[in-house]
Amino acid sequence: MAGYFYRRCVKCGKKYIIDKHIRNCSCSAEGLLPFQYPEVNWDNYPDPKYKDSVWRFHEILPLRDLENAIELGIKKVPLIKCKNIAQAFGLTEVYVKMDSMQPTETFKDREAFMTFSRLKEMGYNELVGASTGDSGISHCRGAGISGMGLHMFVPNNARARWEELYNRLISSNGKVNYDCVQLHYSGVTFDEAIAAAYDFARKMDLPLEYWFYNQIRIEGMKTMGLEVLEDLGRIPDWYVQGLGSGTGIFSFWKGCMEVYGQSPNLGGIQPAGCAPMVLASRGLVDGTVGTRVVPVLDTYVLGIGIPKIFESYPHLCRIGVTFEDVFEGGKKTELKEFPRLLELFHADGIPHGKAGLESLAALAGVEKLAQKGLIGPEQTVVIGCTGRMRLDVPELEKELE
């Protein structure tokens, strides 16, 4: 058996113990329902029986019976100490967490193992998702391995990229049967695809897996932070990551709070060519959830270059995220800065192709925060390397070879 847990609304305090997929509290759409673990057996954490599998953290994962645990091969990945980066930025201790070494080369695999396991335990055998890339690919792999049905909605403006990634997944996993995956190309933009997915899930009475309010996803992703704490034996002074919806940063915070009862400083980095949350944090645009604030994208960092304020924004403010933009000047600046930042990664042993553009943004964010004096020279910094290089920027083609 696993540990006891429940969910409690951050707004009204209502407690939920029911085994049903729920997105938010009945009090409001903003009623976030994080999992809580009041009876952790810390003597059995992490459980050595599971070696380097993420299931060694089961004491603070939302599964009542480990017989329902689905193993997707998510393993502990290196936390690399980066002396060259530290020296270049005037810092003492900088680490990079290499989640680009997971099965689909992205930290989205951590979402999938927990989502499928928890939904299976609740009695579901089918779910709905929406994606333009990494998260959807991870969940397609999870569906193929678990045998659970998956309806994946993909916008047509990402169809070519999606088909390339999906075909690569199928060819690299020859023993996995993907007949359980049904692809739905719907709408032009992601917003249209997710709206179609929402309607479909409601009509079919199926759980919808997407974005920040799926707290099962948060629980899976926090294992990345739990590994960092395991290796350091303490919380770092800073955790810095490229910021899209904020699930990664929020999950790192949650893991730290559960294990140590305190949080590091959190840096959420967006490219200046698309930085709605940064602008909202400075009071320069309306921070209302769902408001579109960037009419034209001027960034290659499309994984986090999403021109809207997410539902997560008020919750990220609540936990004290420091929002910062990088690459002022848009794509022109990015093309000048990418090679220099990649060289810094390579100098500290990070292989070609294993650091994506989102990770370059995070690295640039550490540099900027250090220059502004927000990161002190003696502070320990962890950078989340959340996925490999995927975007074909002509000037970076050698990274993809």
N, C-alpha and C positions, 0 to 999 in steps of 0.2 A: 504493500500500500504506500501511497504518497502522503504528503502532509495535508492538513486541514486548511481551507481557505474560504474566503467569501469576497464579495465586491461591495464597496461603499461609495456612495455619491459624494463628490467633493463639494457640491453646493448645499444639498439639504441633509446629508448624512444618512439617508436611507440605506439599509443593509439588504443585500441580495445573496441568497444561498442557492437559488433554483438552478437546475441544470438545463438552461435554455439559452440560446444565443440572443443576447440583448446588446444593443448598441449604446444606449444612453439611458439615464434615469427617467422615470415618468414625470419628474418635476420640471424638466426642460430639455431642449435639444442640446444644451451646453452642459448637461449633467454627466460629466465624465465618471466612469465607473471602474476605477483601478482595482486590481486584485490585491487582497491583503492576506497576510500569513501570520496569525496570532500565536501559533503553537509550533514554531520551528525547532527541530532537534538539531541544534548547531553541532553536536558531537558527531553527527552523521553528514556534515556538510563541509566540503563536497564529498559525496559518497564514492570511496575508492573502488567500489565494485564496478563502476561504469568507466573507469580509466579516463581516457581523454574525450569521451562522448559528452555532449552537452547535458545528457541525462544525469550526470553526477551532481547537477544543481537541483535535483528534483524536489528538495525540501522547500524551495521557494519558486516552484513552477506550478501552474494551475492544472494539475492532473490528480484525480482522486485515487486512481489505480494504475500502477505502472504497466499492467498488462495491456493497457491501451496506448502505450508509448510507441510511436512510429519512428523508426530509425532511418534518417535520410543521409547519414554519413557526415553530419556537421561535426567537425573535430576542432580541437584547440589549435589555434594558429599562432604564429610567432608574434611576440611583442619585441620589436627591434629597437635597440638603443642607438640613437643617431648622433654620433659625435660631430660629424661635419655640419649637420644642420644646426646643432646647438652652437657651434663656434661661429658659424656665419651669422646667426641671429643674436649673438651676445648672450646666450643662455647656457645653463650648466647641464640640464638633464632633459632631453627630448626623446620620446619614444613614438614609434609608429606601429599601430595595430593592424596586421596584414589580413583583413578579411577578404581580400581579393584572392585568397588561396582556398576558399570554400569550393564545394562541388561545381557551382555555376559561376564561380569567380566573383561573387558579390555577397554582401552581408544579408541580402534578402533571403538567402537560404535559411537564416535563423528564424525568420517569420514563419516560413512554411512548415518546419518540423513541429512547431507548437500549434499552429492553426489546425493542421490535419489531425494531430493527436487529440486535441481538446474537442474538436467537432465530432470525431469518432466516438469519444467517450460520452458525449451528449446524445448519441444515437443518430447523428446525421450520416448519410452516405453520399451526399452531393452538395456542392456549394457553387456560388457565383463569384466571379472576380472581374476586375477591369484593370488594364495595364497598357503601357506603351513599350514595355521592355523588361527590365531586370526582375521586378517583383512577379510579373506574370510568368516569366520563364521558370523562376524558382517554384512557383505554385503548380505549373504544369508538370514539372519533374516530381513534385510531391504527390500529385494525383496519380501519375504513372506508377510510382513505387507503391503507394498505399492502395491503389485500386479504387479510390473514391472518385465519383464523377465531378467534373469541373466544367462549368460554362465560363469561358474567358471572353470578355468583350474588349475589342481592340478598335481604336479610331482609325479611320482610313488615312489620316495624315501620318500615321506611324506604321502603315501596313508593310511597306517594303522593309523597313528596319526589323519589324517583328518577324516577318517570314524568314529573314536571314538568321535571326537568333533562334527561332523555333526549329528550323531545319538543322541548324548546328547542334541543337540539343538532341534531336532525334538521332542524328548520325553518331553522336558521341555516347549514346546510351542504347546500344543495339539490343540489349536484353530486356529493356523496359518497354512495356506495351502502353502506347499513348492513345488507344482507342477510347479511353474514358474521358478524354479531353475533347470538348466541342468548342471550336472557335467561332465567335460572332463578330464580324466586322460591321461596326455600327457607328453611324455619324461621321463627322469630319474630325472634330477635336475630341480631346479626352473628356471634357465636360459632357459632351453629347454621349460618349460611350458609357460613362458612369451613370448618366441618367437612364439610359436604356437598361443597363445592368440592374439598377435599383428597381425599375418597373418589373423587369423579368423576375427578380428574386422575390418581390412582393407577390406577384401573380402565382408563382410556383411554390411559395412558402418555403424558400430556401435561405440559408444564411448568406449574407453578402460580405465578402472579405475585401476591405479596402481602407486605406488611410488611417488617420490617427485614432479615431474612435473605436477601432477594433483593438481592444486591449489585449486580446490573445496575441496579436502581432507584437505589441510592446513587450509582453512577457518573453517571447522567443528572442527578440532582438537584445534584450538586456543581458543575455548570456555573453555577449561580446564584452560588456563592461565587467561582468563577473570574472571573466578570464583575466582582464587587466588587473583587477583587485587581487586575484589569486597570485599573479606573477609579482606584483609590486609589494604585496603584503600590507598595503595601505591605500588610501585614496590619493590620486594625483592632485596637484594644485589646480591644474587646468585640464579640461577635455575639450578639444576643438574638432569640429566636423563641418563639412559642407551641409548647408541647410536647405532642405526642400520643404517637406511637410512637418519636419521636426520629430518624427518618431524615433530616430536614432539617438538624438540628444536627450529626449525625454526618458528613453529606456535606460541610458547610461546613468542618468540622475536617479532613477528609481532603484536600480541595482545598488548604487552606493548608499542610498538611504536605508535600504533593507539590511545591508550587511554592516554598515558603520554608523548609521543614523545621522550622517552629514553628507553634504554635497561638495564636489569640487566647483570651481568656477567653470562656467560653460560658455564656450564660444561658438556661435552659430554664424557661419560665413556664407554670404551670397555674392555672386558676380555683380559688379556695378551695373552691367547691362541688363540685369533683371533682379532687382533686390527689393521686392515689395515689403517684406517684413522689416528690413533695415530702415527703409524710408518711414514706415509706420512707427518704429521705435523712436525715431527722431521727430515725430510729429509733422512730417512733411507731406504725408498723405493720410487719407482716412483709413484707420485701422480696423474698420468694420469687417467681420468675417465674411468672406465671399466677394469682397469688392475687388474689381479688376483695377490695377493701378499702373500697369506697364503695357501700353498699346503696341509697342514695337520691341521685339527682343534684339539685343545687341550683344549676344554671348554665344560661345561655342559650348558652354557648360550646361547642356540641355537637361541633364539629370536633375539639376536643382534650379534650372532657369524656368520657373513656372510663375506667370504674371498675376498672382492672386494672393490674398491673405487667406491662410488656411484656418480651419476651425481650431487648430492647435495653438494659434497665436496667443490668445489670452492665457493659456496654460503654460506656454513657454515663458511668458512674462512673469507668471506667478512663481516659477522655480528659479527665476533670476538669470535667464540667458542673456549674455552680452551679444548683441547683433552687430555685425561688421561687414562692410562690403570691400571687395578687392577688384583689381583690374579696372580702375577708373579709366575711361576711354574706350571701354567695350572691346570688341573683337580685335581691333588693332593692337591694343595693349596686351591682350591675352596672347596673341601670336608672338609678341616680343618676350613675354614672361614665361610661357610654357617651357621652352627649352632650358632656361636657367633653373627653374624649379625641378624639372625632371633630372637634371644633372645632379642636383643636391640629393634627390632620392637615390639615384644610382650610386653616388659616392658612398652612401651608407648601406649599400648592399641590397637595395630593393631592385629586383630584376626589371628589365625592359618589358613594358606592356602590363605590369602588375599594379601600376598606379594610374587610376583614371583621372579625368579632368576635375571631377568633384574633389578628389584628394589633393590635386594641385591647388584648388581654391582654398582648401583647409590649410595647406602649408603656407600659402601667401597670407592667410589670415593670422597665423601664428607670428609671422614676420611683422605684420602691421600692428598687432596687439603689443608685441614687444617694443616696437619703435615708439608707440604711444605711451609706454610705461605701464600698461595695464598688466602685462606679464612681467614679473620681476626676474632679474637675472639668476636668482637662486631657486626659482620655482620649477617644479616638475610638470612637464607638459606631455600629454598623450594626444596624438593626432589619429583620427580614424581614417584608415585607408579602406574605403567602403566597397571598392570594386575596381576591376581592371579597366584598361583603356578600351573604349568601344567606339568612339566617334572618329570617323575618317576625316581628320583635319589634314590636308595635303602635306603641310609642313611637319607633321608628326607621323608620317607613314612608317618610318623605321621602327617606331614603337610597336607597331602591330605585326611586324614580321616575325 
